[in-house]
Each structure stands twice: as C-alpha cells, then as structure tokens.
Amino acid sequence: MNIIVYRPETEEDQKDLEKKAAMVHSQAVLQCLKQLSCPIYQKQAIWKEINPDTNKG
C-alpha cells in the first residue's frame, strides 16, 4: 500500500491542521466515554483528568 502525505506549507496551515487533529481526537475520546457503563459523574471526572483545560473558567 502506498500512502502520499502532503504537509501544510505555511505555519498558519500547520496550526489549522493541529486544531483539526485535536478536535478529532477529542471527539473520539468523548465517544469512548459515552460508551462506558459507569455513572455520569465518573465520566465527567475522567474527562476532567484527561482534559484539564475544561476545568478553567
């Protein structure tokens, strides 16, 4: 299998790609959390532990 990867050419495009990758990763983590068979408060605690930026504000 051959895979061709194109890197962003500008710093702005690189930042945009990083944001998009972070969003996809967060969505995947949230989907996994939703599938856990534990109470919502435990899911929230897990989310806060792995995503400390949501604790601010």
Secondary structure, DSSP 8 states (H G I E B T S, - for coil): --------SSHHHHHHHHHHHHHHHHHHHHHHHHHS-S-HHHHHHHHHHH-GGGG--
